[in-house]
């Protein structure tokens, strides 16, 4: 090995490779970096798996509350807004974890995006590269629009009706986007680390 051809590789997001290049520019001609270990993939995947149930429970609870309040003509209360905020925040966090998986951690994404045409013929790759992402992003959009639209309604049963309808469509998309175990591309209901 010649000292004029030294490289650095490590899992430091490039910190050591960059440091070597800056401190000894004549010695280090190449550097590689990575930090997305299988452990970080597993951690984010498990969090994503468990948070989905928080999203579903909060969504069903908020939907049930708004449907009952709408049917009974009850006014919009601060607790309704709190439940709405909790659902939207949980969905935000869930989609953020999903985007991290999709963009940075998932081993499926590079395979499916490398040959998108071939990926469309595989139900597993098609679901995780297109269908799941599209359904969840659309659900997030409907939840945010529904929250804004409901706030513009008077704090009566009309606000409950508006939120319940937007939330219903958002939850339907969430349900469609979940990889249920009985589907060909299904995942376990609770992923254990």
Secondary structure, 3 states (H helix, E strand, C coil): CCCCCEEEEECCCCHHHHHHHHHCCCCEEEEEECCCCHHHHHHHHHHHHHHHHHHHHHHHHHHHHHHHHHHHCCCCCHHHHHHHHHHHHHHHHHHHHHHHHHHHHCHHHHHHHHCHHHHCCCHHHHHHHHHHHHHHHHHHHHHHHHHHHHHHCCCCHHHHHHHHHHHHHHHHHHHHHCCCCCCCCCCCCCCCC
